[in-house]
Amino acid sequence: MFRPILLAAALTACLPSAATAQSFSPVGVWRCIMESVVVLMDVVYQLNPDGSLAGQGSILYKQTSSGFYQLQGYGRWLANPTTGMVTIQLVPQNHSAFSIEVMPQQDPSFMYYNAPNTFSGGMTQTTCQRAR
């Protein structure tokens, strides 16, 4: 009985409060690393106040021999005003568009999200750190 209560308390402690979600601004430069069973991405994003972004980095498809790409492109970002979830979509010049989702944390220099990956069956972990 105590385990579910402790688990719920631990999960709740990791979520930002409603006040944090509403006051958090992701505008700025972020380095985001997203990893799943299939892929590893390392991208630096410049999130602009108007919802636009520029991104540059790399993506590695782990289970292929020729699955490494240097990425550069533009896109959009959006922060959900209720939950704080930040969705970042990049449209690189040499790769199909992709999105990541992250949640602000208690420390405004970090965003994080860990979710089940419906395609690979594993988990997808995304961590972002404010660069400046």
N, C-alpha and C positions, 0 to 999 in steps of 0.2 A: 504494500500500500504506500509506503514512503517513497519507493523508487519513482512511480509516476509523478508524485508531487514534486520531488527533487528535480526530475527531468523537466517538468513544466516550468519550474522556477528558473532553472538554468537557461532554458530556451527564451523565456521572457526577459531575462537579464541581458541577452544578446541583442534584442530588438530595440531600435530607437524609440524613445517616447514620442507621442504626438507632437509635443512642443519641439523636440529635436528635428523631427521630419519637416515641420513647417518652417523652422528657422535655418535649416541647413542649405547652403548654396554650393553646388558642385562646380561653379565657374572656376576655371584655372587649369593648370597642367597636372595630369594624372598619369602615372605608370600603372597599367593593369596587366595582370597575369591571369590567364584563364587556362585551367588544366582539366582534362577529362581522360578517359581511357584512350580515346582516339586522337586528341589534338592538344597541342601546347601553344598558346599565343602569348606574346609579350609585345604590348603596344603602348606607346605614349600618345595620349590624347590632349588636345587643347580644347577645352569646353568653353565656348563663348557665351556671353550673356543673352544673345538672341536665339539660342538653341542650336546654332550651327557648331560644327567641330571640324578639326583637322586631326589626322592620326597617322602615325608612322611606326612600323615595327616589323615583327616577323611571326610566321605561323608555321608550325611543324606538325605534319600528319605522322604520327608515331609508327604506324604499321605499313608504311610505304617507303620505298627506296628513293623516290624522287619527290617527296612531299614537303619540301621546304620552300617558302615564299617570303620575299621581302615585300612588305605592304606599305602603301602610301595612298592616302585619299582623303575624302571629305565625307561628311555625313551630318546627322542630327542627334540631339540628345533631348530627353524629356524626364523631368522628375515628377512623380506622382505626388500631388500635394497632401494626400491623405496618408499614404503609407511611407512616403519618402523613397520608394524604389526608383532608382535611376536607370533608365534604359539608354544605352549608347549604341548607335547604329553607324557602322563605317562602310563606305562604298569604295573599296580600293580600285585602282586602275587595272590591276592584273589578277583579280580574284573576285569571286562572287561576294555580294554584300553579306554582312553578318552583324548580329547584335549580341551584346552582353547585358546582364542585369546585375546591379549591386545595390546594397542597402547602406546608408550612412551608419556609422558606429558612434559610440560615445565620444571618441576622439575624432574631431572633424577632419583629421588628416588621413583617415582610413575609410574605405568602403569595402564591403565583403558580402558574398552570397554563396551558399552551398545548396545545390538542388539536384534532384534526380535527373539523369539524362535519359529521356525516353527513347533515343536512338541507340545508344550504346549499352544501356542497362546499368551503367555505373553512375557515379556522382560527378557533377561538374562543379569545380570550386573556382571562384573568381575573387581576386584580391586586388584592390587599387590603393595606391598611396599617393597623396598629394606631393607633387614634385616642387612646386613653388606657389 
